[in-house]
C-alpha cells in the first residue's frame, strides 16, 4: 500500500509572530521555519504503518516556495521514501492545495493519504476534508488511533465529549490529531540518507491546476491586548475580589 | 438570498454551538434556514424552528444520517446549496469535518472560524493561534463559513416560528461506517458553553493530582474542567479537555488557570474569558500577563483552601 503524506512548511511553533506595521500580513522574514507539527505526526504515522508492514512506500508531498524542499527532506529523514515538491510563489489557499494534491493522487494512486488536521499558521483545518471530497473518498478526521484491516482503515477520532471509532473504506483520507503518536527525532544518519532520496519538482501547471486565490486578505491586525490585572496576596483576598469586584461567583 | 446553517444536534435536541451559528447567520442578513440532517430527528428540527431568527428548517431524516457521518451530511448540504448565498457550520469537530467537504464539492473557498462579520463578503478570523486577526474577503458566489461560537452570542431558543420542511434524505455514501463511540458522561457543563471553567496545567504533576486538586473546586463552582496542551500531552486528561489553539476555544465568565504557565497556544483558547484568575507558584509565568487576578502560591495549598472557603 502506497501512502501519501502532504507536509507544510510553517513558522516554527515557538515563534511569536508580529503583525507588519502596514497591516498587510505577519512578518515572516528571518523567522525560523519548520514542518507543521500535525504534518510531522502524519509522517510518523505513515512510517509506523510501514514498519508494521501495512504500508510499502511513503511519498511526502509539499506545495509552495522552493524552500519547502527542506520540509520534504525532513519528512524523508523521519522515514518517507521520496518527495514531490509542487513549486510556486503564489499564495496557496486550502482549496488550491487540495486540487494540487488530488492531481498527485491521480498520478500516484496511493491507498491512503495522511494529513495534519490543521496548519498552525492559517489555522484553516480544511485541506484533508477538501481533498477527500474532491476524490469522493471517505475521511477520518482528528485521528487518535489508526488500524489498517484489509481494505478498510479503522480510525478512532477525537470528537466533542470523547472518542468515536469509524471504519473507512480504502482509499481514504486521515487527518491527525495531537495524540496519534509522538514523532521521532530524525537521527543524523537518517538526515544524511534523506539527502540522497529522490525529490521531484513539479509546477501547478504541470498538474493542470489553477491555484489563483479565491480569498483576499484585506488587513491583518493585532488582536486587542488584554491587560494584566493585579496580584492578590492570598486566597481570602482572591475570593473577596471575585465576589465583590468581578461579581462572578 | 438566504443563509443555511448546518445544525449540530443529537437528533433529539440542538447542540448549543448551533445557536451561536444562527446568530452569526442573522448578522450577515437575509433569511436564516437551518438544515437538520439526522435520523428520527423531528425533535431537533422542531427545536431549531423555535430559535429566534429562524425562518425555515430543512429536515433530512434518514438512515444515512443516523451517525452524522460527514460524507453524508456534506452531500445533503450540497443537495440544498443552490438556494443559498452563505452556508455556515459551527467550528466544532463536527462542523470542521463537514464544511470543507461542502466547500470543495461546490468548488468554493471556505473561511474558517470567523469571529466577526464585516459585510456579506468580508469576515474577520484569527490566524497564528490568535496572535493576529485577518480580515478576509471572498470572491466566491457562495461563502462557506465555520463560526467560532464564543464570538457570537447564542440566539434565543424561543421566539422563532420557522416552518419545518421535509427534504428527501440522500443515500448513504457507502465509504464510511460508524463502529462505536466512547463518550464521557459528565454531570458537568460542556466546556465550550460553561460559565465557569477550572483549568489545570503541567504544574499539577499527574492525572491523579489533576483530579484530586481540581475536582472539589470545580464541584463547588459548578464549573467545567479544562486543561492545557501540556497537561493533555502528559496524559493527565483526555484530549477533549484541551483549551487552546488546536483544542477548544472558550470564553466563560470566569476562567481559573491552575498550574498553567500560559503558552501562547493556550492563551489563544481562553483570552476572551471575562475574568481570568491564575494560580501559579512562578511569579514570572506568562499566564499572569493576561490574568485579572493573579495569586502566586503553591497550588496544592491554595486550591484546596479556595475550594473550602467558597
Interface residues (C-beta under 8 A of the other chain):
Chain A: X11 X13 X16 X17 X19 X26 X38 X93 X94 X95 X98 X117 X118 X120 X121 X122 X123 X124 X125 X126 X127 X128 X129 X130 X131 X132 X133 X134 X136 X137 X138 X139 X140 X141 X142 X144 X154 X157 X158 X159 X160 X161 X162 X163 X164 X165 X166 X167 X168 X169 X172 X177 X178 X179 X214 X215 X216 X217 X218 X219 X220 X221 X222 X223 X226 X228 X229 X230 X231 X232 X234 X235 X236 X238 X239 X241 X242 X246 X248 X249
Chain B: X15 X69 X70 X71 X74 X92 X93 X94 X96 X97 X98 X99 X100 X101 X102 X103 X104 X105 X107 X108 X109 X110 X111 X112 X113 X122 X126 X127 X128 X129 X130 X131 X132 X133 X134 X135 X136 X137 X138 X139 X140 X173 X174 X175 X176 X177 X178 X179 X180 X181 X182 X183 X184 X186 X190 X192 X196 X221 X229 X232 X233 X238 X239 X240 X242 X245 X246 X253 X254 X264 X265 X271 X274 X275 X276 X277 X283 X288 X289 X290 X291 X292 X293 X294 X295 X296 X297 X302 X305 X306 X309 X310
